[in-house]
Amino acid sequence: MSMHVIPTALPEVLIIEPKVFSDERGFFLESFNKKSFEAATGLKREFVQDNHSRSARNVLRGLHYQIEHPQGKLLRAVTGEVFDVAVDLRRNSPNFGKWVGVTLSAENKRQLWCPSFAHGFVVISESAEFLYKTTDYWHPEHERSLLWNDPSLSIQWPITATPVVSAKDAEGKTFKEIDYFL
């Protein structure tokens, strides 16, 4: 098996550790293999879009989701380090309103499978480049922002400075105001 899967407090959110081959030249890893992903996770997903962002320390992006055309995401940091968060917005879920956070870094080479939940991350290194595959295309008319610092969620973002957020994210709706999944 070319990857190891670690469950999180939210059963649908999975940490994926790829097998890394290292020597004096550096390292090699398979960042994605459809057969290995399906065998290790039991999930059959088609990825249709790859996204790449670069952000400075304390940049917080999220918490984003699409109410129609929801996106599952396979996420990883290729440089630097981020704290990645997923929030379950499925009204009928036993974990409705719960969140999980995982550190992803170039050093630990971990990936995170985030199903169609609200998702966001904050950069905790000097800078970070973040890559993610999505199971559906971006549809801006269906995109929603859950307020990153909603007190009812009590997300423990591991930063002490005021995060740098976009105007859209600063105006995100609270958990009580947002559109949920059924």
C-alpha positions in Angstrom: 0.0 0.0 0.0 1.4 3.4 -0.9 -0.5 5.3 1.8 -1.6 5.1 5.4 -5.0 6.4 6.4 -5.6 7.9 9.9 -9.1 8.6 11.1 -10.0 11.9 12.7 -12.7 12.9 15.3 -15.0 13.4 12.3 -15.1 9.9 10.7 -15.5 11.2 7.1 -12.4 13.4 7.4 -9.2 11.4 6.9 -5.5 12.1 7.3 -3.6 10.4 4.5 0.1 9.7 4.9 1.8 8.8 1.6 4.7 6.4 1.5 7.9 8.5 1.2 11.1 7.2 -0.4 14.0 9.3 0.9 17.7 9.1 0.3 20.7 11.5 0.1 19.2 13.0 -3.1 15.9 14.0 -1.5 12.6 12.2 -1.6 9.9 10.8 -3.9 6.2 10.3 -3.1 3.1 9.5 -5.1 0.9 12.5 -4.3 -2.2 10.8 -5.8 -3.0 7.4 -7.2 -6.6 6.7 -7.8 -6.4 2.9 -7.2 -4.4 3.4 -4.0 -6.7 6.2 -2.8 -9.8 4.0 -3.3 -8.2 0.9 -1.7 -7.0 2.8 1.3 -10.1 5.0 1.9 -12.9 3.0 0.4 -13.9 6.1 -1.5 -14.5 6.4 -5.2 -14.1 10.0 -6.2 -13.5 11.8 -9.4 -11.3 14.8 -9.1 -12.0 17.5 -11.7 -10.0 20.5 -10.7 -6.6 21.3 -9.0 -6.1 24.5 -7.0 -2.8 26.0 -5.8 -2.5 29.0 -3.4 0.4 30.8 -1.8 -0.1 32.7 1.4 1.9 34.5 4.0 1.9 33.8 7.8 -1.4 34.4 9.5 -3.4 34.4 6.2 -6.7 32.6 7.0 -8.8 31.4 4.0 -12.3 30.1 4.7 -14.4 28.6 5.9 -15.8 27.9 2.4 -18.3 25.5 0.9 -20.7 25.3 -2.0 -24.3 24.7 -1.1 -24.9 23.3 -4.6 -22.2 21.4 -6.5 -20.5 20.6 -3.2 -16.8 19.9 -3.4 -14.8 17.1 -1.7 -11.2 18.2 -1.4 -7.9 16.3 -1.1 -5.5 18.9 0.5 -1.8 19.2 1.1 0.9 21.8 1.8 3.9 21.6 -0.5 5.8 24.4 1.2 5.4 25.7 4.7 2.8 24.7 7.3 -1.0 25.2 7.6 -3.6 24.4 10.2 -6.5 22.9 8.1 -10.1 22.9 9.4 -13.2 21.0 8.3 -16.7 21.7 9.8 -19.6 19.3 9.3 -22.6 21.2 8.0 -24.9 18.2 7.4 -28.1 18.8 9.4 -28.8 15.1 9.8 -25.3 14.2 10.9 -24.5 13.2 14.5 -21.4 15.5 14.1 -23.4 18.5 12.8 -21.6 21.7 13.8 -18.4 19.9 14.9 -15.0 20.6 13.5 -11.6 19.0 13.3 -8.2 20.6 12.7 -5.1 19.0 11.3 -1.6 20.4 10.7 -0.4 19.8 7.1 3.1 20.7 6.2 5.9 20.2 3.6 7.7 18.4 6.4 5.0 15.9 7.5 3.8 15.4 3.9 0.3 14.6 5.2 -2.8 15.1 3.1 -6.4 15.6 4.3 -9.5 14.2 2.7 -12.3 16.8 3.4 -15.7 15.7 2.1 -18.3 18.3 1.3 -17.9 20.2 4.5 -17.0 23.8 5.2 -13.2 24.1 4.8 -10.5 26.6 5.7 -6.9 27.0 6.7 -4.5 29.4 8.3 -0.8 29.6 7.5 1.4 29.0 10.6 4.8 29.2 8.9 6.4 32.2 7.2 4.5 31.3 4.1 2.9 28.2 2.6 1.9 26.8 -0.8 -1.3 24.8 -0.6 -2.6 22.4 -3.3 -5.9 20.7 -3.4 -7.9 18.5 -5.8 -11.7 19.0 -5.9 -14.5 16.7 -6.8 -16.5 19.5 -8.5 -15.8 22.7 -10.2 -15.9 26.1 -8.5 -19.4 27.7 -8.8 -19.1 31.2 -7.3 -22.9 31.6 -7.3 -23.2 28.6 -4.9 -20.1 29.4 -2.7 -20.8 30.3 0.9 -18.6 31.5 3.8 -19.0 30.4 7.3 -17.5 33.0 9.7 -14.1 31.7 10.7 -14.3 33.0 14.2 -17.9 32.2 15.1 -18.0 31.8 18.9 -20.5 28.9 18.7 -17.9 26.8 16.8 -15.0 27.7 19.1 -12.4 26.7 16.5 -9.0 26.9 18.1 -6.9 28.5 15.4 -3.2 28.2 16.5 -2.2 31.8 16.0 -1.8 34.7 18.3 -1.8 37.6 15.8 -4.9 38.9 14.1 -5.4 36.7 11.0 -5.4 38.3 7.6 -8.7 37.5 5.9 -10.5 38.6 2.7 -13.4 40.9 2.8 -15.7 38.0 1.8 -14.4 35.9 4.7 -14.6 38.7 7.2 -18.3 39.0 6.3 -19.0 35.3 6.5 -22.2 34.2 8.2 -22.4 32.6 11.6 -23.3 29.0 12.0 -26.9 29.9 12.9 -27.3 32.0 9.8 -25.7 29.8 7.1 -27.3 27.4 4.6 -26.8 23.7 5.7 -26.6 20.5 3.8 -29.5 18.1 4.3 
